[in-house]
Amino acid sequence: MTKVSVVIATRDRPDMLREAIDSVLNQSFGGDIEVVVVYDRSVPDDSLVFDSNIRSVRVISNSRSPGLAGARNSGIHAGTGEFVAFCDDDDYWQPGKLAAQMRRLDADPELAFVTCGISVRYAGQSHERPLNRETVTFTELLRDRHTELHPSTFLMRRSALLHGFGLVDENVPGGFGEDYEFLLRASRSHAISHVREPLTVVRWGGQSYFFRRWATMSEGLSWVLAKYPEFESSPAGSARLRGQIAFAHAAGKNRKVAFRWAASAMRRNPFEPRTPLALAVATGLLSADLVMTQLHRRGRGI
């Protein structure tokens, strides 16, 4: 019987964690589902352990580098399924999520990675984000991050993680952007398949570990930009990242650095929309919190 190991990295969010676990255990998928809950810098809750015929929950501690990337990699190594999925502890799945993605993998033995659309929940409102395409290539990901390809939608073959594109990179500063780097690396070898339906619910808000962490954002995105020189072949993609970095520096009150990043974004794409937002925040015309609140209310991010 097909077995999927679902890795849920967690830290101090017990109520949301239980909701995430329940959504995984209640999948319509008829195969075996093993949930591996990885506690990062927190004490494991053994009361979550569960084992039935084709559903189980295990709890372990992060044995690798502290943070989300290390926790996910700990879960990958601890899992025993031939397929691996991620679900963040503040997100949850719709009942048909896993079955829809497994149909893609069953239909194409060469396929290693499947995502799906998301529904963003913020301040009591829901915004569906169904990416209108069946595949996403490396070139497309250079141009656009495609937020719909959220880590909580990832389903992969274990063989690809261990012997193909590799594990989550634990060297990303602060862990910000590790999911984007992971997508870029995986898509280099084979396009990522995408199920359009919004089958994962992603909650944005103050519970996020990256909420308003501007220095972490600028360091992580700068690292990704430096690691992939291919961004210079995609002016729009390079400008997008540079505009995000400029905004993070502006929000962190690093005005001169923000201006430099904004200028480099404009040189590559004068129509990059994040650049004027970064300049408005750097000059005090807008507050970063106001910008982010308005974007989140529309189910968008910077």
KEKE-3310 file (N, C-alpha, C; in steps of 0.2 Angstrom, whole numbers, plus 5000, padded with zeros to 4 digits):
npx = (5004:5002:5012:5012:5022:5019:5026:5026:5032:5035:5032:5027:5013:5001:4986:4983:4992:4985:4974:4980:4985:4973:4967:4975:4975:4962:4961:4954:4961:4966:4977:4991:4994:5007:5010:5023:5027:5038:5046:5053:5065:5057:5046:5042:5025:5019:5006:5000:5003:4998:4990:4984:4976:4979:4983:4994:5002:5017:5029:5044:5060:5068:5083:5093:5099:5094:5077:5066:5070:5079:5071:5061:5069:5073:5061:5059:5070:5066:5054:5045:5038:5036:5033:5033:5026:5024:5016:5013:5012:5002:4993:4981:4974:4962:4950:4952:4964:4977:4973:4971:4983:4991:4986:4991:5005:5004:5001:5012:5027:5039:5038:5041:5037:5023:5012:4998:4984:4980:4970:4969:4969:4965:4963:4949:4944:4943:4953:4954:4967:4970:4982:4983:4988:4996:5009:5024:5039:5057:5062:5050:5049:5060:5056:5044:5039:5027:5017:5006:5012:5015:5024:5016:5008:5017:5021:5031:5042:5051:5063:5068:5071:5081:5090:5090:5085:5087:5088:5080:5088:5098:5106:5101:5100:5092:5082:5072:5065:5069:5060:5057:5070:5071:5061:5066:5078:5072:5065:5074:5078:5066:5050:5038:5023:5006:4991:4977:4966:4961:4967:4973:4973:4980:4985:4988:4996:4999:5004:5013:5031:5039:5033:5034:5048:5060:5074:5077:5070:5077:5090:5088:5082:5092:5102:5097:5096:5109:5114:5108:5113:5106:5096:5099:5096:5083:5076:5064:5061:5073:5072:5060:5064:5074:5066:5058:5068:5073:5061:5060:5072:5068:5057:5064:5070:5082:5087:5096:5102:5090:5087:5097:5095:5082:5085:5093:5083:5075:5083:5083:5070:5059:5046:5043:5032:5035:5045:5041:5033:5043:5051:5042:5039:5053:5054:5045:5032:5023:5018:5026:5019:5006:5005:5008:4997:4986:4989:4988:4975:4970:4974:4987:5005:5020)
npy = (4994:5011:5024:5039:5050:5063:5078:5088:5102:5110:5123:5128:5130:5123:5122:5125:5116:5104:5105:5105:5092:5084:5087:5081:5068:5065:5064:5060:5051:5035:5027:5024:5035:5043:5053:5064:5073:5086:5093:5109:5116:5115:5106:5089:5083:5070:5065:5066:5055:5042:5027:5018:5007:5012:5025:5036:5044:5051:5058:5068:5075:5090:5085:5091:5107:5121:5128:5130:5123:5114:5106:5101:5093:5084:5077:5072:5062:5054:5049:5035:5033:5031:5043:5061:5074:5091:5100:5115:5120:5130:5129:5120:5106:5103:5090:5082:5085:5077:5066:5071:5076:5064:5057:5063:5060:5046:5045:5049:5043:5049:5061:5071:5081:5089:5102:5112:5123:5137:5143:5158:5164:5178:5189:5185:5184:5176:5171:5164:5157:5150:5145:5147:5136:5120:5116:5121:5129:5131:5143:5150:5151:5159:5171:5174:5171:5164:5163:5154:5141:5135:5129:5121:5114:5105:5090:5076:5064:5053:5048:5057:5068:5062:5057:5065:5081:5085:5089:5101:5117:5121:5132:5144:5161:5164:5156:5162:5162:5149:5140:5145:5144:5130:5126:5132:5125:5111:5113:5114:5102:5095:5100:5107:5100:5105:5106:5114:5118:5126:5118:5118:5127:5142:5151:5168:5180:5187:5176:5170:5165:5173:5185:5202:5202:5210:5211:5198:5194:5202:5197:5184:5184:5191:5181:5171:5177:5179:5166:5161:5165:5165:5173:5185:5183:5185:5199:5204:5195:5197:5210:5210:5203:5211:5223:5218:5216:5229:5235:5228:5233:5246:5246:5242:5253:5256:5267:5272:5260:5254:5263:5260:5247:5249:5257:5248:5238:5246:5248:5236:5233:5245:5245:5238:5234:5234:5243:5257:5256:5253:5264:5274:5270:5271:5285:5289:5292:5282:5269:5253:5244:5247:5245:5231:5227:5231:5223:5210:5209:5208:5195:5195:5196:5205)
npz = (5000:4996:5005:5013:5021:5032:5036:5050:5056:5071:5084:5099:5096:5100:5099:5085:5079:5082:5075:5062:5062:5063:5051:5042:5045:5042:5028:5012:5004:5001:5005:5016:5029:5038:5051:5055:5068:5071:5084:5087:5096:5107:5119:5115:5113:5120:5120:5108:5100:5090:5083:5070:5059:5045:5048:5057:5070:5075:5086:5087:5091:5084:5077:5070:5063:5072:5069:5055:5043:5047:5055:5046:5039:5048:5050:5037:5037:5047:5043:5035:5023:5005:4999:5003:5012:5016:5030:5037:5055:5057:5047:5037:5029:5015:5013:5001:4997:4997:4989:4977:4973:4973:4963:4952:4953:4952:4939:4932:4932:4931:4937:4951:4961:4967:4969:4975:4974:4985:4999:5007:5023:5033:5045:5048:5035:5019:5005:4990:4981:4967:4957:4940:4931:4925:4927:4933:4929:4931:4925:4925:4939:4942:4938:4945:4961:4964:4975:4978:4978:4991:5005:5013:5004:4997:4990:4988:4980:4990:4986:4977:4986:4994:4984:4973:4970:4983:5001:5012:5012:5025:5027:5024:5029:5044:5040:5031:5016:5012:5007:4995:4989:4989:4980:4968:4966:4965:4954:4944:4939:4935:4929:4941:4945:4946:4955:4952:4961:4976:4989:5001:5016:5021:5034:5038:5048:5064:5071:5063:5062:5054:5054:5051:5053:5048:5046:5045:5033:5023:5024:5021:5008:5001:5001:4994:4981:4978:4977:4966:4951:4940:4940:4935:4921:4921:4921:4927:4937:4945:4948:4956:4968:4972:4974:4985:4995:4996:5002:5014:5020:5021:5029:5041:5044:5038:5028:5018:5013:5008:4998:4989:4985:4980:4969:4961:4958:4950:4939:4933:4931:4928:4931:4941:4955:4968:4971:4971:4983:4993:4992:4996:5010:5015:5014:5023:5019:5019:5031:5034:5041:5038:5024:5023:5030:5022:5010:5015:5018:5006:5002:4999:4998:5001)
capx = (5000:5006:5012:5014:5025:5018:5031:5023:5037:5030:5035:5023:5007:4997:4980:4984:4995:4980:4970:4983:4985:4967:4966:4979:4972:4955:4961:4950:4966:4965:4983:4994:4997:5011:5011:5029:5027:5044:5046:5059:5066:5051:5045:5037:5019:5018:4999:4998:5005:4992:4992:4978:4977:4982:4984:4998:5006:5023:5032:5051:5063:5073:5090:5097:5100:5087:5074:5061:5073:5082:5065:5058:5074:5073:5055:5061:5074:5062:5048:5046:5034:5039:5031:5034:5023:5024:5011:5015:5008:4997:4989:4977:4972:4955:4950:4954:4971:4982:4971:4971:4990:4993:4984:4996:5011:5003:5000:5018:5033:5045:5036:5044:5035:5017:5009:4991:4982:4979:4965:4973:4964:4968:4958:4942:4942:4946:4955:4957:4973:4971:4987:4980:4993:4997:5016:5028:5046:5062:5062:5044:5050:5064:5052:5038:5039:5021:5015:5002:5016:5016:5026:5010:5005:5022:5021:5037:5045:5056:5069:5070:5073:5087:5095:5089:5086:5090:5084:5079:5094:5098:5110:5097:5100:5086:5077:5068:5066:5071:5055:5058:5076:5069:5057:5070:5082:5069:5062:5079:5078:5060:5045:5034:5016:5002:4984:4974:4961:4964:4966:4977:4972:4986:4983:4993:4995:5004:5007:5019:5037:5042:5029:5037:5055:5062:5081:5078:5068:5082:5096:5086:5081:5099:5106:5094:5098:5116:5115:5106:5115:5101:5091:5101:5093:5076:5075:5058:5062:5078:5069:5055:5068:5077:5061:5057:5074:5072:5055:5062:5077:5065:5053:5069:5073:5089:5085:5101:5102:5084:5087:5102:5091:5077:5088:5095:5077:5072:5087:5081:5063:5056:5039:5042:5028:5037:5050:5038:5031:5049:5053:5037:5041:5059:5054:5040:5025:5018:5021:5027:5013:5000:5006:5007:4990:4982:4991:4986:4968:4968:4976:4993:5011:5025)
capy = (5000:5018:5027:5046:5053:5071:5081:5095:5106:5114:5126:5132:5132:5117:5121:5125:5110:5098:5106:5103:5085:5081:5088:5076:5061:5065:5064:5055:5047:5028:5024:5024:5041:5043:5060:5065:5080:5088:5099:5113:5120:5114:5099:5085:5081:5062:5063:5066:5049:5038:5022:5014:5003:5016:5032:5036:5050:5051:5064:5068:5082:5092:5083:5095:5114:5124:5131:5126:5119:5108:5102:5097:5088:5079:5073:5068:5056:5050:5046:5029:5033:5033:5050:5065:5080:5096:5105:5120:5119:5134:5128:5114:5103:5101:5083:5079:5087:5072:5061:5074:5076:5057:5055:5066:5056:5040:5045:5050:5040:5054:5067:5071:5086:5092:5107:5114:5130:5139:5148:5162:5166:5183:5194:5183:5184:5171:5173:5159:5158:5145:5146:5144:5132:5113:5115:5127:5128:5134:5149:5154:5153:5165:5177:5175:5166:5160:5161:5148:5136:5136:5123:5116:5111:5101:5083:5074:5057:5052:5046:5064:5071:5059:5056:5070:5088:5086:5091:5108:5120:5124:5138:5151:5165:5165:5152:5165:5160:5142:5137:5147:5141:5123:5126:5133:5119:5106:5114:5114:5095:5093:5105:5105:5099:5109:5105:5121:5119:5128:5112:5120:5133:5145:5157:5173:5184:5188:5169:5168:5166:5178:5191:5208:5201:5213:5210:5191:5194:5205:5193:5178:5185:5192:5175:5167:5181:5178:5159:5160:5170:5165:5179:5191:5182:5187:5206:5205:5191:5200:5217:5208:5201:5218:5227:5215:5217:5236:5236:5225:5238:5252:5244:5241:5260:5257:5271:5272:5253:5253:5267:5257:5241:5251:5259:5242:5235:5250:5247:5230:5233:5251:5245:5233:5238:5235:5248:5263:5255:5253:5271:5277:5268:5274:5292:5291:5293:5276:5264:5247:5240:5249:5242:5224:5225:5231:5218:5204:5209:5206:5189:5196:5198:5210)
capz = (5000:4996:5011:5013:5027:5032:5041:5053:5060:5076:5090:5103:5094:5101:5096:5078:5078:5083:5069:5056:5062:5061:5043:5038:5047:5039:5021:5008:5002:5004:5007:5023:5031:5044:5052:5059:5071:5074:5089:5086:5102:5112:5122:5112:5117:5118:5120:5101:5097:5088:5078:5068:5053:5040:5050:5063:5072:5079:5088:5088:5092:5079:5078:5065:5065:5075:5064:5051:5038:5051:5058:5041:5037:5053:5049:5031:5038:5052:5040:5032:5017:4999:4997:5009:5011:5022:5032:5043:5060:5058:5041:5037:5022:5013:5013:4995:4995:4996:4984:4970:4971:4972:4956:4947:4954:4949:4932:4929:4936:4931:4941:4958:4965:4966:4973:4974:4976:4992:5002:5012:5029:5036:5049:5047:5028:5015:4998:4986:4976:4963:4951:4933:4927:4927:4928:4934:4927:4934:4922:4928:4946:4943:4936:4949:4967:4964:4982:4978:4979:4998:5008:5015:4998:4994:4990:4984:4981:4995:4982:4974:4992:4996:4979:4968:4971:4990:5007:5013:5013:5032:5027:5023:5035:5047:5037:5027:5009:5011:5003:4988:4986:4988:4974:4962:4965:4963:4947:4939:4936:4932:4931:4946:4944:4951:4955:4953:4966:4983:4993:5007:5019:5024:5039:5038:5054:5069:5073:5059:5064:5050:5054:5053:5054:5042:5045:5043:5027:5019:5024:5017:5001:4998:5000:4988:4975:4977:4976:4959:4946:4934:4941:4930:4915:4922:4924:4931:4943:4949:4951:4961:4974:4974:4977:4992:4999:4997:5006:5021:5023:5022:5035:5046:5045:5034:5022:5013:5010:5005:4992:4984:4983:4975:4962:4957:4956:4945:4933:4930:4929:4930:4932:4947:4959:4975:4972:4974:4990:4997:4993:5001:5017:5016:5015:5028:5016:5021:5035:5032:5044:5034:5017:5024:5032:5016:5005:5018:5017:4999:5002:4995:5002:4998)
cpx = (5004:5006:5015:5016:5023:5022:5027:5029:5033:5035:5030:5016:5002:4990:4979:4987:4990:4976:4973:4984:4979:4965:4970:4976:4965:4955:4957:4955:4966:4971:4985:4996:5000:5012:5018:5029:5034:5044:5053:5060:5060:5050:5040:5031:5017:5010:4996:4999:4998:4994:4986:4980:4981:4983:4988:5001:5011:5026:5040:5053:5067:5080:5095:5098:5093:5084:5069:5064:5076:5076:5062:5063:5074:5067:5056:5064:5070:5056:5050:5042:5038:5038:5032:5030:5024:5018:5013:5010:5002:4992:4985:4975:4964:4955:4952:4961:4976:4980:4972:4979:4993:4991:4989:5003:5010:5003:5007:5024:5039:5044:5038:5041:5028:5015:5001:4990:4980:4973:4969:4967:4968:4962:4951:4940:4946:4947:4958:4962:4974:4976:4984:4985:4993:5004:5019:5036:5051:5062:5056:5045:5055:5060:5047:5039:5033:5019:5010:5006:5019:5019:5021:5007:5010:5020:5026:5038:5051:5063:5072:5073:5080:5092:5094:5090:5089:5085:5083:5086:5094:5103:5107:5097:5093:5080:5072:5069:5068:5066:5055:5064:5075:5065:5061:5075:5079:5067:5068:5080:5072:5055:5041:5026:5012:4995:4981:4970:4964:4962:4970:4975:4978:4984:4989:4991:5000:5007:5013:5026:5041:5038:5033:5045:5059:5070:5081:5075:5073:5088:5094:5086:5088:5103:5103:5096:5105:5118:5113:5107:5110:5096:5092:5098:5086:5075:5069:5059:5068:5076:5064:5059:5071:5072:5059:5062:5074:5067:5057:5067:5073:5061:5058:5072:5080:5088:5090:5102:5096:5084:5092:5098:5086:5080:5090:5089:5075:5077:5085:5074:5060:5049:5037:5038:5030:5042:5047:5036:5037:5051:5048:5038:5047:5059:5048:5033:5020:5022:5021:5021:5007:5000:5005:5000:4985:4983:4988:4978:4965:4971:4983:4999:5015:5029)
cpy = (5006:5021:5034:5048:5061:5074:5088:5097:5110:5117:5131:5134:5126:5116:5121:5118:5104:5099:5103:5095:5082:5082:5083:5069:5060:5065:5059:5050:5040:5025:5026:5031:5041:5051:5060:5072:5081:5094:5102:5117:5120:5107:5095:5083:5074:5061:5063:5059:5045:5033:5018:5010:5006:5023:5031:5043:5049:5057:5063:5075:5083:5090:5087:5102:5117:5128:5127:5121:5113:5103:5098:5092:5082:5074:5069:5061:5051:5046:5039:5028:5034:5040:5054:5071:5085:5099:5109:5119:5124:5134:5121:5112:5102:5093:5079:5081:5082:5067:5064:5075:5069:5055:5058:5062:5049:5039:5047:5048:5045:5060:5066:5075:5089:5097:5108:5121:5131:5143:5152:5165:5172:5188:5192:5183:5178:5173:5167:5161:5152:5147:5143:5141:5125:5112:5122:5126:5132:5142:5153:5156:5158:5171:5179:5169:5162:5158:5156:5142:5136:5129:5118:5113:5106:5094:5080:5067:5057:5051:5053:5068:5069:5058:5060:5077:5090:5089:5099:5111:5123:5130:5144:5155:5166:5160:5155:5164:5153:5138:5139:5144:5134:5122:5127:5127:5113:5106:5114:5107:5093:5098:5103:5105:5103:5108:5112:5123:5121:5123:5113:5126:5136:5151:5162:5177:5184:5181:5167:5170:5172:5185:5198:5208:5204:5211:5202:5190:5197:5200:5187:5179:5187:5186:5171:5171:5179:5171:5157:5165:5170:5170:5185:5189:5183:5194:5207:5201:5195:5207:5215:5207:5207:5222:5224:5217:5225:5238:5234:5230:5244:5252:5244:5248:5260:5260:5271:5265:5252:5257:5263:5251:5243:5253:5253:5238:5239:5249:5241:5230:5240:5251:5240:5237:5239:5240:5255:5262:5256:5260:5275:5276:5271:5281:5294:5292:5288:5272:5257:5242:5241:5245:5235:5223:5226:5225:5211:5204:5207:5199:5189:5197:5203:5206)
cpz = (5000:5003:5010:5020:5027:5038:5043:5058:5065:5081:5093:5100:5094:5098:5089:5076:5077:5077:5063:5056:5060:5054:5039:5039:5043:5031:5018:5005:5005:5006:5014:5024:5037:5045:5057:5062:5074:5078:5088:5092:5107:5114:5118:5116:5115:5118:5113:5098:5096:5083:5077:5062:5048:5042:5057:5064:5077:5081:5090:5089:5086:5081:5074:5068:5067:5069:5059:5046:5041:5053:5052:5039:5042:5052:5042:5033:5043:5048:5036:5025:5011:4996:5004:5007:5017:5024:5038:5048:5061:5051:5042:5030:5021:5012:5007:4993:4992:4990:4977:4968:4969:4965:4951:4947:4951:4942:4928:4933:4936:4935:4948:4963:4963:4971:4972:4976:4983:4993:5008:5017:5032:5039:5047:5040:5024:5008:4995:4981:4972:4957:4945:4929:4929:4929:4929:4933:4931:4931:4925:4935:4947:4942:4942:4955:4967:4971:4983:4980:4986:5000:5010:5010:4995:4995:4986:4985:4985:4991:4979:4980:4994:4991:4973:4969:4978:4995:5007:5015:5020:5033:5026:5029:5038:5045:5032:5019:5007:5007:4996:4985:4985:4981:4968:4961:4963:4956:4942:4935:4932:4934:4937:4944:4949:4950:4957:4959:4973:4988:5000:5010:5023:5028:5039:5045:5058:5072:5069:5062:5060:5050:5056:5055:5048:5040:5042:5035:5022:5018:5020:5010:4997:4997:4994:4981:4973:4975:4969:4954:4940:4935:4936:4923:4915:4925:4929:4938:4948:4952:4956:4968:4977:4977:4984:4997:5001:5002:5013:5024:5025:5029:5041:5047:5042:5028:5017:5009:5006:4998:4987:4981:4978:4969:4958:4955:4950:4938:4929:4927:4932:4933:4938:4953:4966:4976:4974:4981:4995:4998:4997:5008:5019:5018:5020:5025:5018:5026:5033:5035:5040:5027:5018:5026:5026:5011:5008:5017:5010:4997:4998:5000:4998:4993)
residu = (MET:THR:LYS:VAL:SER:VAL:VAL:ILE:ALA:THR:ARG:ASP:ARG:PRO:ASP:MET:LEU:ARG:GLU:ALA:ILE:ASP:SER:VAL:LEU:ASN:GLN:SER:PHE:GLY:GLY:ASP:ILE:GLU:VAL:VAL:VAL:VAL:TYR:ASP:ARG:SER:VAL:PRO:ASP:ASP:SER:LEU:VAL:PHE:ASP:SER:ASN:ILE:ARG:SER:VAL:ARG:VAL:ILE:SER:ASN:SER:ARG:SER:PRO:GLY:LEU:ALA:GLY:ALA:ARG:ASN:SER:GLY:ILE:HIS:ALA:GLY:THR:GLY:GLU:PHE:VAL:ALA:PHE:CYS:ASP:ASP:ASP:ASP:TYR:TRP:GLN:PRO:GLY:LYS:LEU:ALA:ALA:GLN:MET:ARG:ARG:LEU:ASP:ALA:ASP:PRO:GLU:LEU:ALA:PHE:VAL:THR:CYS:GLY:ILE:SER:VAL:ARG:TYR:ALA:GLY:GLN:SER:HIS:GLU:ARG:PRO:LEU:ASN:ARG:GLU:THR:VAL:THR:PHE:THR:GLU:LEU:LEU:ARG:ASP:ARG:HIS:THR:GLU:LEU:HIS:PRO:SER:THR:PHE:LEU:MET:ARG:ARG:SER:ALA:LEU:LEU:HIS:GLY:PHE:GLY:LEU:VAL:ASP:GLU:ASN:VAL:PRO:GLY:GLY:PHE:GLY:GLU:ASP:TYR:GLU:PHE:LEU:LEU:ARG:ALA:SER:ARG:SER:HIS:ALA:ILE:SER:HIS:VAL:ARG:GLU:PRO:LEU:THR:VAL:VAL:ARG:TRP:GLY:GLY:GLN:SER:TYR:PHE:PHE:ARG:ARG:TRP:ALA:THR:MET:SER:GLU:GLY:LEU:SER:TRP:VAL:LEU:ALA:LYS:TYR:PRO:GLU:PHE:GLU:SER:SER:PRO:ALA:GLY:SER:ALA:ARG:LEU:ARG:GLY:GLN:ILE:ALA:PHE:ALA:HIS:ALA:ALA:GLY:LYS:ASN:ARG:LYS:VAL:ALA:PHE:ARG:TRP:ALA:ALA:SER:ALA:MET:ARG:ARG:ASN:PRO:PHE:GLU:PRO:ARG:THR:PRO:LEU:ALA:LEU:ALA:VAL:ALA:THR:GLY:LEU:LEU:SER:ALA:ASP:LEU:VAL:MET:THR:GLN:LEU:HIS:ARG:ARG:GLY:ARG:GLY:ILE)
# end
